[in-house]
Amino acid sequence: MYPGVHARTQPDKPAAVMGSSGESVTYAELDRRSIQLARFWHEHGLRRGDHVAIFSENQPRFFEVMWAALRSGLYITTINSYLSADEVAYILDDSGAKSVVTTEAKAGIAAAALRRAPGVTLPLLMGGGNVDDGFASYIDAISSVSTEPLDEEPAGELMLYSSGTTGQPKGIERPLSGRSVAEGMLMSALLGGVFGMDIASVYLSPAPLYHSAPIGFTLGVQALGGTVVVMEKFDPAESLRLVEAHRATHSQWVPTMFIRMLKLPEAERTRYDVSSLEVAVHAAAPCPVEVKKKMMDWWGPILWEYYAGTELNGFCLATPNDWLEHPGTVGRPLIGEIHILDGDGNEQPAREPGVVYFGGGPDYQYHNAPEKTESVKDPKGHGWTTLGDVGYLDEEGWLYLTDRESFMIISGGVNIYPQEIEDCLVMHPKVADVAVFGIPDDEMGEMVMAAVQPAADVTADDRLIGELRKHVREHIAHYKCPARFEFVDELPRLPTGKLYKRQLRDQYWQGHETRI
């Protein structure tokens, strides 16, 4: 389904509620406004296969922009709301966006970006900001447009960009389905069939809507007719309060959010009633085993894990019981089949790490980047594709991830995976966050380095280094223990939980022609 159906059957039901402000958007409002924007774009010549974009913080009218594109056959790109003007301009230009919708809070950056993105002919500004920088008022533009749906409503598609932690981000482009939007969407089928969501579901979304999982899941919930509760910005205590206040039944998280909730003072952590939660989904990075065990002890066996990328070349799932029987797994494939390959493209035996490839999944390509599209395919030409992760399969076919291929440390010829060390260190009570990576070493090639963000009110000194080094050696092999520790005020993480590890690592590799 899609909002048009629910606007007829439950017009006054909230399709979206903002966590802090409490502002809500009903299905009738969502349907009407998305029709008006779709018609506005159509009246200005946009047709099936054209591109539009939204550059916005989490706010209540985000969804009408998305559904306007999805009900008129357009590709829509959600732009990371923390990017600079140059980065926004690159995405607008590369995607070929003809229209962009932005907000008063982002108007300055958007205006600077538009000066370097001449292909955008319909820039629209929400809110009461200055429209003299080439913007048209969004409200004025759509308010006089008919609320009758277009004669044809072909299904559009998301074209989201990779985060760009290595080089320029690339748009992940899938072919348009050719179906009507009324025929439904894959995500709603997934949410209903796998996670049990339906018209009665209340879904808490604590992450930025520009990211693939939050926008995909929230649109899927609205296609089902449920209610989405959107946090303007993640806060561990506030997220628990919202679960209680809205009796949220479903939610999606990243492991860093679990860690921050677990590190709340016990009185604050336990004061909220989270018993309404039926399913808590997590993804984006493998969850440390100890973290997930503690979350299961707290919330019960309701944590479902999946492994997939924006590319959706494959999709693995681990139910709560699957994970309890196979701690550490990220699941077995529901979409595609898994191949673990060495550097020459040979299949690896059980429990032998290699690069994870998916075969048999949906088609996709990187927009304007045929060389990137080819670079992720397996060496022997099967057409299998990788997201760049390293992992292994056990004898039963359960997948375990060890790290990103690009983050692997080679010290003295031995492969060391930072994730294992990070998972160990982050559980120390005096650590708020940590990143582990390799830095140059004349003798060993690379040395293991840990950048540590101490917990609040913890003194960062040699004594703490000694405690952390002892902690690592008590839990994992000594050769994996960081040879060097440095303390930082805050690690460079996106609000999605993704760590910009390259920003930390690159400063140590300046002047080196090769990484090793």
N, C-alpha and C positions, 0 to 999 in steps of 0.2 A: 504494500500500500504506500501512500504518500500523504502529506498533510491535507490535500484536497478532500480525501475520504473522511478524515477525522473532523474536518471543519463542518461537514454536514451532519455527522453523527454525534459529536461532542464539542460543539463550537466554543464553549466557555471553559473547557479544560485547559490548564496550563501546559503548553508544549515545552516551555523553558521558564525557569525561575533563577534569578541571580542570587548567589549565596549571601553576599553582604547587604546589598540594597533591598533585596526582596522583590525587586521589579519582575513582573512576569509578562509573558506573551502567550495569549491563548491560541488555540488552533485556528480559530476564525481570523485572528489578526495575522498569524503567520501565513495562512493561505492567501488572504487578500493582498498583503504587501508583496509577497513573492510573485503573485500574478502581475501586479503593477510594474515591478522592476523587470520581469521577463518581457512584458509588453513594451516598456520603454526601450530596452535593448533592441527588441525586434523592430520597433518603429524607426530606430536609428541604424538599421541595416545589418545588425548582427544576425548570423544564421548558423545552422547546425555545423559544429566543428570549429567555430570561432572561439577565441580565448578571452576570459575576463579574470580579474584578480580582486582579492580583498586584503587590505593591510590594516589590521585592527587589533586592539586589545580585546580581551573577553568582554563582550557587552551584549545586551539582549537582542539587538537587531542583526547580529551576526548570521543567524540561521535563515532569515528571509533572503539574504544575498545568496547563500548557498543553494537554497531551494529554487530561487529564480533561475539560476544557471542549470540546475539539474532537471528542471521542467521545460527547458527550451533548447536542449541539445548542445549546450555550450560546455567547453572545458573551463574549469575554474581552479585557480591557484590560490591557496592560502599562504600569505607571505609572513614569515617569522616576524613578529611584532617588535623584536629587539634588534633588527638589522639596521645598519647605517644607510644613508641615502644612496651611496654608491652601490651597496649590495642590493637594495630594493630596485634601483634602476637596472641593474644587470638582469634580475629576474623578470621585470616587466618587459624589457627589450627581448630577452631570450625566449620568453614564452609567446611573444607576439600578442600580448594583451591589448585589446582595443578599449577596454574600460577598466578602471580600478575604483573601488569604493574604499574610502578611508574615513577616519574620525578626527574630531577636533584635537584629540590627544596626540595623533600621529601626523597632523597636517604639515608641520614644518619639515619633517623628514620627507614626507610624500611630495611636497612641492619641490624640494631640491632634487628628488629622484626624477620627477616628471621632466625636468629640464634636460635630462639625459635619456629620456625614453619617448622619442617623438611619435612612436606608433600608438600611444595612448591618446585617443581622441575624445573619450568620454570620462573624464575624471570627476568623481562624485564625492562630496564631503558631507558626512553626517554631523549633526550638532550645530551649534551656533557660531562656529568659527568663521574666519575671514575667507570669503570665496573669491577674493580678488587675484589669487595666485593661479588662476586658470581653472579652478574648480567650479562646478555647478552645485547648487544646493541639492542634496539627495532628496530631502523631503519635498521641495518644490518640484523636482523632476518627476517624482512618481505620483504626487497627490492628485494630479488632474488626469491620470491615465485610467482607462477602464479597468474594472475588476472582473471582467469576463475573461476566462482562460483563453489562451491562444487556440486557434482551430486545431492545431496539432501540437502535442507536447512530447517531442522525442526526448528520451533520457539522455542527460548530459553525463559528465564524468569528471572526477577530480584529476588534476595533474599537479601533484605535489613535488616539491624539490627536496633533494637530499640535503642534509644539514650543512654540508660543505666544510667538514672538519679537515678534509684533505683536498685542496684545490677548490675550484668553483663548483657550486652545487649544480646538479643536473635534474631536469624535470623528468619524472617517471610517467610515461605516456602509455595508456592502454587504448585499444581501438574502441570507438563508440559501439554500443550493443545493437543499435538499430531498432530497439524496442521502444514502446511508450513508457513514460515514467510511471504510469498507472499499473504497469505489470510488476512493479516491485523492484527491490535491489538485493544484491547478494548479501550485503551486510546485515539486513534485517532478517534474512533467512538464517544466517549464522548465529545471530544473537538469540533468535527464537529456538532454533533447533539444537544449539549446543549449550547455551547458557540459560535457557528457560525464560527469557524475557518475553513479555506480552503487554497488552494494553494497560494492565494494572501496575507495571513496573515503574519504580522511581529510581532514576539512575544519577548517582553523584559523579560529576566530572571535575576532578581537582586540578587539571592540567590546562595549558594553553590550547585554545581551539585550533590554532594554526597547524598543530602537529597531527600526523596522520591518524594515530589511534584515537585521540579524543574526538576529532571531527567525524571520523568514520563511525564510532560507536554512538555519538550523540545523534547523528542523522539517522542511524539505524533504529534507535529508540523512538525517534519521532515518526519514522515510517511505520512502526508498530503501534503508535498511538499512546506511548507512555509519556512520562514527564521527566525532563532533564533538569537537574539542579547544577548550575555552573558556578564554580568558585572563580572570583575575579583573579585571585592569586592564592597559591597553596600556602596554608598554614596548618601545622599538625593538629593543634588543639581545635581550631575553627572547623577543620574537616570532620572531626568527631562530633562537634556540636551540631553540624548540619545533618549528619546521619541521624542523630536523635531527633532533631527538630522536624525533619521531613519524612521520617520513617523510611529512609532509603532502603531499597531492596537489593540493588546492584551497584557496583562501583568498579573503577579501574585505577590502578596505581602503578608506580614504578618502585623498585626496591629502596631507593633513597628516601621515599616518603615513608615506607615502613620503618626504616631506621630512625627517622626523625620522630615518628610517633612513639616508638619504643623508648626513646631517650627522654621523653617528657617525664617530669616528676610523677611518681606513681599516683598521687592524689589527683592530679590533673588528668592523667591518662585514664583512670578508672571511673571518673565522675559521670561520664556520658554513657547512655544506654545505646549500644550498637547491635542489640539483638535482632533488629529488623533486617539486618543484612543477610541475604540468602546466598549471594555469590559475590566474591571479591576477586576480580580478575587482575593479574599483573603480567607485565611484559617489559619490553624495551632493553632489559639487561637481565642476565641470570641473577636470581636472588640467592644471596648467601644462605647455606643450609641452616645455620643457626638462627638467622633472622627469620626465615620462614617457619621454623619450628616454634619460635616464640610467638609469631603471629597466629599460628594454629592454636597454640595454648590459650591465647587471648580471645580470638574471634571464633574458634572452633574450626572444624575441617571444611571450610568454605572457600579456600584459596585455590583458584584455577589459574594455571599458567599457560601462556602460549608463546611460541617463537615464530615470528614472521617479520618481514620488512614491508616498507611502503610499496616495494615492487610486487608483493604478494605472489612471488614465484613459488612459494610453498607455505604451508601453515601446519605447525606442530602443536599438539595440545596435551597437557597433563592435567587430569582431574585431581581433586584432593586425594582420593584413594590411590591413584596412580603414583603420585609423588611420595606419599607415605610408604608405599611399597618399593619405590625406587628414588630415594632421596637425592636431590640434585639434578634430576632429569628435567629437560624442558619439553619432553613429550615425544609422541610418535606422530607421523604426518597424517593429517586429514586431507590436505591438498598436496599433490606432488609426491615423489618418492625421493629418499635421501641417498646420496653417494658421498662417501668420505674418501678423498683423493690425496695422494702425495703430490709433490711438485711436478712430477712427470705425467700426472693424470691417471695413475694406477689406483684401483680400489684398495683401501686399507682393511686389514682384518679387524675383528671385534676388539674394542678397547685400545686401538692404536690411533692416536690423534692425526688428523689431517684437515684439509679445507673442506667445509661443508658445502655441497652442491645439491640443488634441487632439480629434478627432472619431471616432466609431465604436468607442470603447472600452467597457469594462464600466460598468454603472450603479453610482452611489454617491451618497450624500448626506451632508451634515454633520448629525450627530445634534443634535436640538433647535435647529437653526439654519437654518430655511428661507431666511432672508435671505442667509446666507453661501453656501448652495447656489446661489442665483440670482446672487450677485455674481461668481462665477467663470465665468459663461457669456458667450459672445460677444455683442457689442452688437446684432447683427442677427438673433438668435433662432434660429440653427441648432442650438443645444444643445451646441456645442463648449465645452470647459472648459479653464481654464488653471491652472497652478501658480504663476503670477506671474513666470515667467522671460522674459527678453528674448533673442532670438537671430535667426538668419537661416538660410536654406537656400541651398546653392550650386546650380549648374545641374543637378547630378545628384541633388539631393534629400537631400544630407547636411546634418544639422543641426549648427550651431555656436552655442553659448551665449555671450552677452556679459556678462550679469549678471542679478540680480534687478531687476524693474521698480522696486521700492521703494528700491533702493540707487543708482539712476542719479543722477548729478550734472548739474545744468543750470547752467553757468557762462557768462554772457554770451550766453545763447541756444543754446549748443552742448552737445550730449549727451556726457557723459563716463562711461565704464563703469569703476567701481573695480576690477573683477576683473583687467583688463589691467594696471593699475598694480601691484596686489598680486602678480600672477604675476611681474612684472619684479623687484620689490623682494625677494621671498622667496628668490630665487636668489642674492642677494648673500651672500658668506660671513660677513659680520658681522651678519646678520639672522636671528633665530630664528623670528619670526612678525611679521605685519603686517596691519593693517586700514586700508583707505582709505575715506573717506566725505566727504560735503559738509557744510560749516559755513557759517553766514551771512556774507555779504559785501555791504556797502551798494552797491558799484558793480556787481559782477558777478552778484549774486543768491546764488551759492554759490561757495565757495572749496574747492579740493581739499586735504584734510587727511590725513596719514598718521600713525597711531599705531603705533610700532615697538617691538617687544620685541627688544633686542639679544641677540646670541649670548653665551654664557657668556664671562666675562673680557674683554668688549669695553667700552671706555669710551664712555658716551653723552654726547657733547659736540658743539659746533659743527663740529668737524672731521669727525665722522662724518656729520653732516647734509650737509656739503659733498660727501662721498664718495657718499652715497646720491643726492643731487640730480644729480650728474654721471652716475652709473650710469643713472638713469632717462632722462636726456636723450640718452644714447648709444644707447638701445634703442627708445624710443618718442617720439612727437611732444612737443615742448617744452611745449605748452599743457596737456598732461596731467600734467606734473610737479607734485607737491604743492607748494603755496605755503607750507605749514606742516607741520613735523614735530614730534611730541612722543614722548617715550620713556616706556614703561610697563614695569613689572616682569613682568607676564603679561597676555595678552589673555584675555577671558572666553569661553573655548571649552568646549562640552560635550565629554565623552569621545568622542562620535561624530565630533568634528571640526567640528561646526557652530559658527559664530561668532555670539555675541550682539552683533552690531554695533550694535543699537539702544541698548544700555546705554552704549556709547561716544558715540554721536551725539546722543542726546537731551539730554545736559547742555549742549550748545552751542545748542540750539534753544529752551530755556526762555524764555518771554516773547514768542515769535514766534507770531502767530496762524496763519500758514501756513508750510509747509516752505520755500517759496521767497520 
